[in-house]
Amino acid sequence: MILLAEDDPLQRRTIKRMLEKEVSAEVLEVPDGAEALLKLKSDIGPNIRLVLTDIGMPVLDGMGLIKAGRKLFPQLPFIVLTASEDVNDAVEAMQVGAVDFITKPPEPTRLLASVRNALALKSLQEEVGRLQQGRSSLYRFSDITDVSPSLKGICALGQKAAGSDIPVLITGESGVGKEVFAHAIHLDSKRADKPFVSVN
């Protein structure tokens, strides 16, 4: 489920229709940050996988929503939508926890790419958490199951990398599972019987 907080009804309807059609996701729309925060605090809060929020809204603005929402769900991705092109707004949004910043009206391709990336990140974080809680042993790609299509694609790339002799660079935010992924590549490679050295 995607939560959309936007005070402009036309923008809200347009974005909702686009996401429901292109991402096949249920979109819950609210007119301001205060209502969005109530949804996050309700029993549907844990089912929300992504929040798209305008910055300038009545009662509670987008920055306030991100700060409050991240306290409830630290791994929940937020994408900021705004009519402002001020780079300071973008910097502040990223500092409080947004994963992306999009100016309105959003260009469809740009918005959809951002939403898909944020949902893939959320799936990856959940899978890493599941693996870390479930077992403390190392994992092969075959152990990573019940994942989103985006994560399946990432795992397929990892398996391809494991079958080659080329160096592999894995990038991503802290806590998304880069080391777990590196272990999986190592275990599926021809060097699985050799030491895996992790350097922090």
Sine and cosine of phi, psi and omega as CSV:
sin_phi,cos_phi,sin_psi,cos_psi,sin_omega,cos_omega
0.00,0.00,0.69,-0.73,0.04,-1.00
-0.94,-0.34,0.74,-0.67,0.05,-1.00
-0.98,-0.17,0.82,-0.58,-0.01,-1.00
-0.91,-0.42,0.91,-0.41,0.02,-1.00
-0.95,-0.31,0.95,-0.32,-0.08,-1.00
-0.47,-0.88,0.80,-0.60,-0.05,-1.00
-0.99,0.11,-0.20,0.98,0.04,-1.00
-1.00,-0.01,0.93,-0.37,-0.08,-1.00
-0.86,0.51,-0.60,0.80,-0.01,-1.00
-0.92,0.39,-0.72,0.69,0.04,-1.00
-0.87,0.49,-0.67,0.74,-0.03,-1.00
-0.87,0.50,-0.76,0.65,-0.01,-1.00
-0.89,0.46,-0.69,0.73,-0.03,-1.00
-0.89,0.46,-0.74,0.67,-0.02,-1.00
-0.92,0.39,-0.66,0.75,0.00,-1.00
-0.87,0.49,-0.74,0.67,-0.01,-1.00
-0.87,0.50,-0.69,0.72,-0.02,-1.00
-0.88,0.48,-0.72,0.69,-0.04,-1.00
-0.93,0.36,-0.66,0.75,0.00,-1.00
-0.89,0.45,-0.57,0.82,-0.01,-1.00
-0.98,0.19,-0.74,0.67,-0.16,-0.99
-1.00,0.03,-0.48,0.88,-0.05,-1.00
-0.95,-0.31,-0.17,0.99,-0.03,-1.00
0.81,0.58,0.70,0.71,0.00,-1.00
-0.89,-0.46,0.52,-0.85,0.12,-0.99
-0.97,0.26,0.77,-0.64,-0.03,-1.00
-0.91,-0.42,0.85,-0.53,0.04,-1.00
-0.98,-0.20,0.88,-0.47,-0.07,-1.00
-0.96,-0.26,0.64,-0.77,0.05,-1.00
-0.68,-0.73,0.45,-0.89,-0.10,-0.99
-1.00,0.05,-0.11,0.99,0.00,-1.00
-0.36,-0.93,0.17,-0.99,-0.04,-1.00
-0.92,0.40,-0.54,0.84,-0.01,-1.00
-0.90,0.43,-0.69,0.72,0.04,-1.00
-0.92,0.40,-0.61,0.79,0.03,-1.00
-0.88,0.48,-0.67,0.74,0.00,-1.00
-0.91,0.41,-0.61,0.79,0.07,-1.00
-0.88,0.48,-0.64,0.77,0.03,-1.00
-0.90,0.43,-0.65,0.76,0.02,-1.00
-0.90,0.43,-0.56,0.83,-0.01,-1.00
-0.99,0.14,-0.22,0.98,-0.04,-1.00
-0.99,0.15,-0.03,-1.00,-0.03,-1.00
-0.93,0.36,-0.24,0.97,0.06,-1.00
-1.00,0.03,-0.14,0.99,-0.02,-1.00
-0.75,0.66,-0.76,0.65,-0.02,-1.00
-0.90,0.43,-0.31,0.95,0.01,-1.00
-1.00,0.07,-0.14,0.99,0.00,-1.00
-0.99,0.15,0.84,-0.54,-0.09,-1.00
-0.98,-0.21,-0.24,0.97,-0.06,-1.00
-0.32,-0.95,0.60,-0.80,0.08,-1.00
-0.85,-0.53,0.81,-0.59,0.17,-0.99
-0.97,-0.25,0.82,-0.58,-0.07,-1.00
-0.69,-0.72,0.67,-0.75,0.16,-0.99
-0.96,0.29,0.40,-0.92,0.06,-1.00
-0.99,0.10,-0.78,0.62,-0.08,-1.00
-1.00,0.02,1.00,-0.07,0.03,-1.00
-0.75,-0.66,0.43,-0.90,0.05,-1.00
-0.94,0.33,0.29,-0.96,0.06,-1.00
0.93,0.37,-0.92,0.40,0.04,-1.00
-0.71,-0.71,0.87,-0.50,-0.04,-1.00
-0.99,0.16,0.07,-1.00,-0.06,-1.00
-0.88,0.48,-0.64,0.77,0.01,-1.00
-0.89,0.46,-0.69,0.72,0.02,-1.00
-0.90,0.44,-0.62,0.79,0.02,-1.00
-0.90,0.43,-0.69,0.72,0.00,-1.00
-0.88,0.47,-0.73,0.68,-0.02,-1.00
-0.86,0.51,-0.73,0.68,-0.01,-1.00
-0.93,0.36,-0.65,0.76,-0.02,-1.00
-0.91,0.41,-0.61,0.79,0.00,-1.00
-0.94,0.35,-0.44,0.90,0.09,-1.00
-0.94,0.35,-0.58,0.81,0.01,-1.00
-0.97,0.24,-0.71,0.71,-0.06,-1.00
-0.72,-0.70,1.00,0.02,-0.10,-1.00
-0.85,0.52,-0.46,0.89,-0.03,-1.00
-1.00,-0.08,0.00,1.00,-0.06,-1.00
-0.95,0.31,0.83,-0.56,0.01,-1.00
-0.98,0.18,0.63,-0.78,0.06,-1.00
-0.86,-0.51,0.72,-0.70,0.13,-0.99
-0.91,-0.42,0.78,-0.63,-0.04,-1.00
-1.00,-0.07,0.74,-0.67,0.10,-0.99
-0.92,-0.40,0.76,-0.65,0.00,-1.00
-0.43,-0.90,0.49,-0.87,0.08,-1.00
-0.98,0.18,-0.24,0.97,-0.03,-1.00
-0.99,0.16,0.64,-0.77,0.09,-1.00
-0.96,-0.29,0.27,0.96,-0.01,-1.00
-0.94,0.35,0.86,-0.51,-0.03,-1.00
-0.90,0.44,-0.44,0.90,0.03,-1.00
-0.91,0.41,-0.58,0.81,0.07,-1.00
-0.90,0.44,-0.67,0.74,0.01,-1.00
-0.89,0.46,-0.71,0.71,0.00,-1.00
-0.89,0.46,-0.72,0.70,-0.01,-1.00
-0.89,0.46,-0.66,0.75,0.01,-1.00
-0.87,0.49,-0.68,0.74,0.01,-1.00
-0.93,0.37,-0.58,0.81,0.00,-1.00
-0.91,0.41,-0.56,0.83,-0.01,-1.00
-1.00,0.07,-0.10,0.99,0.13,-0.99
0.80,-0.60,0.07,1.00,0.05,-1.00
-0.94,0.34,0.55,-0.83,0.04,-1.00
-1.00,-0.07,-0.27,0.96,0.03,-1.00
-0.35,-0.94,0.28,-0.96,-0.08,-1.00
-0.66,-0.75,0.88,-0.47,-0.09,-1.00
-0.81,-0.59,0.75,-0.66,0.02,-1.00
-0.99,0.13,0.53,-0.85,-0.01,-1.00
-0.99,-0.13,0.50,-0.86,-0.08,1.00
-0.94,0.33,0.66,-0.75,-0.08,-1.00
-0.94,0.34,0.70,-0.72,0.10,-1.00
-0.95,0.31,0.82,-0.58,-0.14,-0.99
-0.79,0.61,-0.73,0.69,-0.03,-1.00
-0.88,0.47,-0.67,0.74,-0.01,-1.00
-0.91,0.42,-0.70,0.71,-0.01,-1.00
-0.90,0.43,-0.72,0.69,-0.03,-1.00
-0.90,0.44,-0.64,0.77,0.03,-1.00
-0.89,0.45,-0.68,0.73,0.00,-1.00
-0.90,0.44,-0.69,0.72,0.00,-1.00
-0.90,0.44,-0.72,0.69,0.00,-1.00
-0.88,0.47,-0.66,0.75,0.03,-1.00
-0.90,0.44,-0.68,0.74,-0.01,-1.00
-0.91,0.41,-0.64,0.77,0.02,-1.00
-0.93,0.38,-0.60,0.80,0.05,-1.00
-0.91,0.41,-0.65,0.76,0.05,-1.00
-0.88,0.48,-0.69,0.72,0.02,-1.00
-0.87,0.49,-0.69,0.72,0.02,-1.00
-0.89,0.46,-0.67,0.75,0.00,-1.00
-0.90,0.43,-0.68,0.73,0.03,-1.00
-0.88,0.47,-0.66,0.75,0.01,-1.00
-0.91,0.41,-0.65,0.76,0.00,-1.00
-0.92,0.40,-0.67,0.75,0.04,-1.00
-0.88,0.48,-0.70,0.71,0.03,-1.00
-0.88,0.48,-0.66,0.75,0.01,-1.00
-0.89,0.45,-0.69,0.73,0.00,-1.00
-0.92,0.40,-0.65,0.76,-0.02,-1.00
-0.93,0.37,-0.57,0.82,0.00,-1.00
-0.98,0.20,-0.60,0.80,-0.11,-0.99
-0.94,0.35,-0.75,0.66,-0.05,-1.00
-0.54,-0.84,0.42,-0.91,0.01,-1.00
-0.98,-0.18,-0.05,1.00,-0.01,-1.00
-0.98,0.21,0.05,-1.00,0.00,-1.00
-1.00,0.07,0.37,-0.93,-0.12,-0.99
-0.83,-0.56,0.57,-0.82,0.19,-0.98
-0.99,-0.12,0.21,-0.98,0.02,-1.00
-0.88,0.47,-0.49,0.87,0.01,-1.00
-0.92,0.40,-0.31,0.95,0.03,-1.00
-0.99,0.14,-0.27,0.96,-0.04,-1.00
-1.00,0.00,0.97,-0.26,-0.10,-0.99
-0.82,-0.57,0.14,-0.99,0.06,-1.00
0.78,0.63,0.82,0.57,-0.05,-1.00
-0.87,-0.49,0.20,-0.98,0.00,-1.00
-0.94,0.33,0.33,-0.94,0.07,-1.00
-0.84,0.55,-0.59,0.81,0.01,-1.00
-0.89,0.45,-0.69,0.73,-0.01,-1.00
-0.94,0.35,-0.56,0.83,0.07,-1.00
-0.87,0.50,-0.65,0.76,0.03,-1.00
-0.90,0.44,-0.64,0.76,0.03,-1.00
-0.91,0.42,-0.66,0.75,0.03,-1.00
-0.90,0.43,-0.61,0.79,0.03,-1.00
-0.89,0.45,-0.63,0.78,0.07,-1.00
-0.90,0.44,-0.64,0.77,0.03,-1.00
-0.89,0.46,-0.67,0.74,0.02,-1.00
-0.91,0.43,-0.61,0.79,0.04,-1.00
-0.90,0.43,-0.67,0.74,0.02,-1.00
-0.90,0.44,-0.61,0.79,0.00,-1.00
-0.89,0.45,-0.50,0.87,-0.02,-1.00
-0.99,0.13,-0.04,1.00,-0.02,-1.00
-0.93,-0.37,0.13,-0.99,0.02,-1.00
-0.96,-0.27,0.18,0.98,-0.05,-1.00
-0.99,0.12,0.48,-0.88,0.10,-1.00
-0.91,0.42,0.53,-0.85,-0.04,-1.00
-0.85,-0.53,0.73,-0.68,0.07,-1.00
-0.93,-0.37,0.85,-0.52,0.02,-1.00
-0.94,-0.35,0.83,-0.56,-0.01,-1.00
-0.85,-0.52,0.34,-0.94,0.03,-1.00
0.37,-0.93,0.21,-0.98,0.00,-1.00
-0.91,0.40,0.34,-0.94,0.05,-1.00
-0.89,0.47,0.74,-0.67,0.07,-1.00
1.00,-0.05,0.02,1.00,-0.02,-1.00
-1.00,0.04,-0.13,0.99,0.10,-1.00
0.96,-0.26,0.50,0.87,-0.01,-1.00
-0.87,0.49,-0.67,0.74,-0.03,-1.00
-0.94,0.35,-0.61,0.79,0.07,-1.00
-0.87,0.49,-0.67,0.74,0.00,-1.00
-0.91,0.42,-0.67,0.74,0.02,-1.00
-0.89,0.46,-0.65,0.76,0.06,-1.00
-0.88,0.48,-0.67,0.74,0.00,-1.00
-0.89,0.45,-0.66,0.75,0.06,-1.00
-0.88,0.47,-0.71,0.71,-0.01,-1.00
-0.88,0.48,-0.73,0.69,-0.05,-1.00
-0.92,0.39,-0.47,0.89,0.01,-1.00
-1.00,-0.03,0.01,1.00,-0.05,-1.00
-1.00,-0.09,0.11,-0.99,0.04,-1.00
-0.94,0.33,-0.20,0.98,-0.02,-1.00
-0.98,-0.19,0.35,0.94,-0.06,-1.00
-0.87,0.48,-0.46,0.89,0.00,-1.00
-1.00,0.08,-0.05,1.00,0.02,-1.00
-1.00,-0.07,0.32,-0.95,-0.03,-1.00
-0.90,0.43,0.56,-0.83,0.14,-0.99
-0.96,-0.29,0.88,-0.47,-0.06,-1.00
-0.95,-0.31,0.88,-0.47,0.02,-1.00
-0.98,-0.19,0.81,-0.59,0.00,-1.00
-0.88,-0.48,0.85,-0.52,0.03,-1.00
-1.00,-0.09,0.00,0.00,0.00,0.00
